[in-house]
């Protein structure tokens, strides 16, 4: 039985006459020109007053809406003067690699061999299989070329008993067709390919991936979604929203004098219970008979960092985790193997995943496939880490153009760059909350359906990862049952988003009626810089520090981490409109040494003078290894370890 969603009646907005529109436009323009603009020194996610805003989400009933229910979407210059000093598209970590160095070993059609049989080196290989998320089952060394029954193969060559070459090969070993658990006979099914680049913001993608985006939009008719809003601070809450449709962060609605929306999963459940019994997108696609793949270029990955269980029995037919375990973990790959992605051989992490994805697409020409590649290393730590990969993504799409032209392709970011000086700019402060999204649909649907029209219209609105997830479920379950001709709004039971492939409900999409924590909201509200040299500013900073300290106490980390104390206010922006008599501020506060942590928060000052911190406090600068004495992902941004010598090497997501 197919799942039957509840249909939502579409209520079209009344049309606005052209004459009224232009009158309103010039009135707004005239008033805007007369308004003074104050530009803050630090943005950190607090947006300056801007002249150019999107009018696309306004309705004729706007006068009946409160100030806080409106959503002006930003229009900005990807290369404005502020951000140019931080942008260098010529950064290339492979600039000094040796292009003449090629793999000495091969893995072709299930057998390993030597590229040059006259090679005067002693070569050997061994298999790596997944035993658990953090451990491989490792086979014995084989010195004789021949067949292997694993997808990850470590190859090492020695000269005079000294290892001089190491390499990790991948292949796809096809498995028998999966019998669907639901009736699929009357469904029109397509492959779905997702490429996620960690920390890739919309504007950053436009700066860093021009060739890839040009190919997707011109050849694949892809639609860009400029107004996607993240729903969590880092990779995990955004990944969980995409994969499971679950909310990991509480949404504080106290700004609107409404009850908060609680997280679906507690930290304890998220980390200490296997997710095998939770229905992920991978489970859903397997239920419909699809082959599934997940490739992440980090051994901890989205669900495991820093001490979480993830899956016991992963819902992936093909899983690249043994590759990362061999590359990163102790007592797995040899040192010479681990070094082969360090730059000398002109091979990077994203190359290995694109190779594995390409092998997957080739391995199942007659079976439907759902694949997800998550490239973490490229742009996680720097504004300029992605540009050199533009040709790699472009070449992959061209090489596999026939397969991708018969697929839905989703190219997406989880959030923007979270740290660094670029966050002090308006564009950088917007980027952190505004992940990239581009979607292309199968070629045969581009002119025979209205999907592209609906996607282009929905791209003009505020969207979230929950909407992207709903679009993917729509592809799998609902549009496939109507031959992709259904245009009515769709409410999928249990989901928080609305599919892009059809009309969305006729409501104003803002950060009040969508599942977006207000501290990440990309809707624009005019703010004015106010003095930081007064008692109110200092008191606001003290409340932010107290909020951070309370988080550490609640997590039982007060013994490990220092108590934060405010040193100064870096930025204090006051919203031009009060909220029921309360003043609302966006604040960046710097803590005293030794942490010098920068924290960003929204606060409300009540008419009584009482100060209330709204929602989660964000860390606005990098903490690197200073919090490595604790393993809680939620609490690490708030922590500066009392004993810095006890820190162990860890990596924040």
Secondary structure as GFF3:
##gff-version 3
##sequence-region A 1 653
A	DSSP	beta_strand	6	7	.	.	.	ID=ss1
A	DSSP	alpha_helix	18	34	.	.	.	ID=ss2
A	DSSP	beta_strand	53	54	.	.	.	ID=ss3
A	DSSP	three_ten_helix	62	64	.	.	.	ID=ss4
A	DSSP	three_ten_helix	67	69	.	.	.	ID=ss5
A	DSSP	beta_strand	73	74	.	.	.	ID=ss6
A	DSSP	alpha_helix	81	84	.	.	.	ID=ss7
A	DSSP	beta_strand	105	108	.	.	.	ID=ss8
A	DSSP	beta_strand	111	114	.	.	.	ID=ss9
A	DSSP	beta_strand	122	132	.	.	.	ID=ss10
A	DSSP	beta_strand	135	138	.	.	.	ID=ss11
A	DSSP	beta_strand	146	147	.	.	.	ID=ss12
A	DSSP	beta_strand	152	159	.	.	.	ID=ss13
A	DSSP	beta_strand	162	170	.	.	.	ID=ss14
A	DSSP	beta_strand	191	197	.	.	.	ID=ss15
A	DSSP	alpha_helix	202	208	.	.	.	ID=ss16
A	DSSP	alpha_helix	210	218	.	.	.	ID=ss17
A	DSSP	beta_strand	223	224	.	.	.	ID=ss18
A	DSSP	beta_strand	228	229	.	.	.	ID=ss19
A	DSSP	alpha_helix	235	244	.	.	.	ID=ss20
A	DSSP	three_ten_helix	254	256	.	.	.	ID=ss21
A	DSSP	alpha_helix	267	272	.	.	.	ID=ss22
A	DSSP	alpha_helix	281	287	.	.	.	ID=ss23
A	DSSP	beta_strand	291	296	.	.	.	ID=ss24
A	DSSP	alpha_helix	301	304	.	.	.	ID=ss25
A	DSSP	beta_strand	318	319	.	.	.	ID=ss26
A	DSSP	alpha_helix	321	328	.	.	.	ID=ss27
A	DSSP	alpha_helix	335	338	.	.	.	ID=ss28
A	DSSP	three_ten_helix	339	341	.	.	.	ID=ss29
A	DSSP	alpha_helix	349	363	.	.	.	ID=ss30
A	DSSP	beta_strand	369	375	.	.	.	ID=ss31
A	DSSP	three_ten_helix	387	389	.	.	.	ID=ss32
A	DSSP	alpha_helix	390	399	.	.	.	ID=ss33
A	DSSP	alpha_helix	401	404	.	.	.	ID=ss34
A	DSSP	beta_strand	407	413	.	.	.	ID=ss35
A	DSSP	three_ten_helix	421	424	.	.	.	ID=ss36
A	DSSP	alpha_helix	426	431	.	.	.	ID=ss37
A	DSSP	beta_strand	437	440	.	.	.	ID=ss38
A	DSSP	three_ten_helix	443	445	.	.	.	ID=ss39
A	DSSP	alpha_helix	451	458	.	.	.	ID=ss40
A	DSSP	beta_strand	463	464	.	.	.	ID=ss41
A	DSSP	alpha_helix	465	473	.	.	.	ID=ss42
A	DSSP	pi_helix	474	478	.	.	.	ID=ss43
A	DSSP	three_ten_helix	479	481	.	.	.	ID=ss44
A	DSSP	beta_strand	490	491	.	.	.	ID=ss45
A	DSSP	three_ten_helix	518	520	.	.	.	ID=ss46
A	DSSP	beta_strand	527	529	.	.	.	ID=ss47
A	DSSP	alpha_helix	535	554	.	.	.	ID=ss48
A	DSSP	beta_strand	566	575	.	.	.	ID=ss49
A	DSSP	beta_strand	583	591	.	.	.	ID=ss50
A	DSSP	beta_strand	598	605	.	.	.	ID=ss51
A	DSSP	beta_strand	611	619	.	.	.	ID=ss52
A	DSSP	alpha_helix	633	636	.	.	.	ID=ss53
A	DSSP	three_ten_helix	644	646	.	.	.	ID=ss54
###
